[in-house]
């Protein structure tokens, strides 16, 4: 099968969406903690599926210390990729719906599974559009949509088109200003006993069981990755994700989604696999176990615990006690204007790396990777000369069964 990466384009946004990132991420964390519409598998249905896993590899990108998280049976297998865009706070991808296709800009989200359009640009019906007659409704941490389910052609790239894909078409939505909807991820992690899923529970790019109860009279709903695999467009039901942070405004193709494998050109070092956590709360999403330490001395910030990997979260969120420990060791203070931690230039000179210890492997978030790009301070209502950190607070103490959320800033 031909290799065709799907890159996503970056356009940095200015305005309320960017300035509300802390509130949005906190609301998202509270939703996950409450277990609202969980977005993750509990396990796999066959030994073949249990071979799938989350992979983390050190990236060959810029000085911010990026990393890649993806999924694959074969670390070298790349079937198809699409472009992803960094919208300062949210990565987006463009896909076509209908025949001929109308392009929509959708938020990439491993924390949800329904793919839907119509929040900004209205859905355009074509000869391939079919109304199923079913209502659809999904709530998120800081937004929601409701409307109808349609099946239609979905074009991800010239070589990736899905026929009769289930999509949501919004008649009303909130919290999605400037975006057309969501591209939900199927992001499978290897799971061990005692968890098991049936065929109907395995499955945009989020897990199929997250679609449970979202469409009247239908449970669950086939996702984008589900459909690509079933129609033979990809040989492995998996996704690789590469994010390169933006440091300037404008549209920049700085990310990539790889359906059916990962793009090995974006990784240096080994690809490592970890099992999904057995902790019930985090295990309902794409949950893993990790500990967090600071500096060369290995000072503990967060002991071994469970949390989730989530592309819809901008910051690295830690449980309140871990967040306070991080604030203590860095000397950071809270900027009441935008909710970010800030440090002085001299404190930045002494800032040490954060280490995320996952599956026996330590992944480094360098000092430069822990700060918001200073050229984009205006996007978070910050002072142009200040230094802001990308570590935030979940709003709950550790021991909740979901003690961290990390993805976009750790890429």
Secondary structure as UniProt FT lines:
FT   STRAND          6..11
FT   HELIX           16..19
FT   HELIX           21..34
FT   TURN            35..37
FT   HELIX           47..50
FT   STRAND          54..59
FT   TURN            63..65
FT   STRAND          67..71
FT   TURN            75..76
FT   STRAND          80..86
FT   STRAND          91..97
FT   TURN            98..101
FT   STRAND          102..109
FT   TURN            110..111
FT   STRAND          116..117
FT   TURN            127..128
FT   STRAND          130..140
FT   TURN            141..142
FT   STRAND          143..157
FT   TURN            158..159
FT   STRAND          160..174
FT   TURN            177..178
FT   STRAND          181..185
FT   TURN            193..194
FT   HELIX           199..201
FT   HELIX           208..211
FT   TURN            212..214
FT   TURN            216..217
FT   HELIX           224..230
FT   TURN            231..232
FT   STRAND          239..243
FT   STRAND          251..259
FT   HELIX           264..266
FT   STRAND          267..275
FT   HELIX           280..283
FT   STRAND          287..294
FT   TURN            295..298
FT   STRAND          299..310
FT   TURN            311..312
FT   STRAND          316..318
FT   HELIX           320..330
FT   STRAND          333..334
FT   TURN            336..338
FT   STRAND          341..343
FT   HELIX           345..350
FT   STRAND          354..358
FT   TURN            359..360
FT   STRAND          361..365
FT   HELIX           367..370
FT   HELIX           374..380
FT   TURN            384..385
FT   STRAND          387..389
FT   STRAND          391..393
FT   STRAND          404..407
FT   HELIX           408..410
//
